[in-house]
C-alpha cells in the first residue's frame, strides 16, 4: 500500500512531466521547421539572406515561446489548479494487484483496472499513469519506502500497462 498527500511541487513536477516532449513531438516539430524553411527558401530563391533571417527569426521566436511556456506558464498554471482543486490536496491510499489499482481518500474510493491505463511516464520525482492523453494519476516517488519499491512499481507498470512505452506519443 502506498500512502501520500500530493504537494503543489508534486503537481508541478507531474505537469512538467506531462508537458515534456517525446521523441514523436520533437520529430513533428523538426519536420514542421524543415517544411517552413523549405517553403521560405522556395518563395525567396533570389534573397537567400532574407530567407535565412526569416527562418532564424521564426525559430528563435518559437524557441522563446516554448521556454516561457515551460518555465513560466506550466508551473503557474499547475500551482493555480492545485490550489483550486481540493481533491488533489487530500491524503491518498493506493494499492494494486494483478488486475487493478485501488485508491481511497476521506471522500471517495475507486478502482482503476490496469486495462484502463494507456501509458505511463516518470521523471526524477513522480510517476504519471495515463488514462488518456490528458488525464493522469500522479504517484510521488518520495512516498515509496525505498528505491527497491520504486523499481518494483516500475516493473509492475512495464508489465501491466499494455502500451507502456514511457515515450508514448501524445
Buried (B, 14 or more C-beta within 10 A) or exposed (E): EBEBEBBBBBBBBBBBBBBEEBEEEEEEEEEEBEEBBEEBBEEBEEEEEEBBEBBEEBEEEBEEEEEEEBEEEBBEBBBEBBEEEEEBEEEBBBEBEEEBBBBBEEEEEEEBEBEBBBBBBBBEBBBBBBEEEEEBBBBBBEBBEEEEEBEEBBEBBEEBBEEBEBEBEB
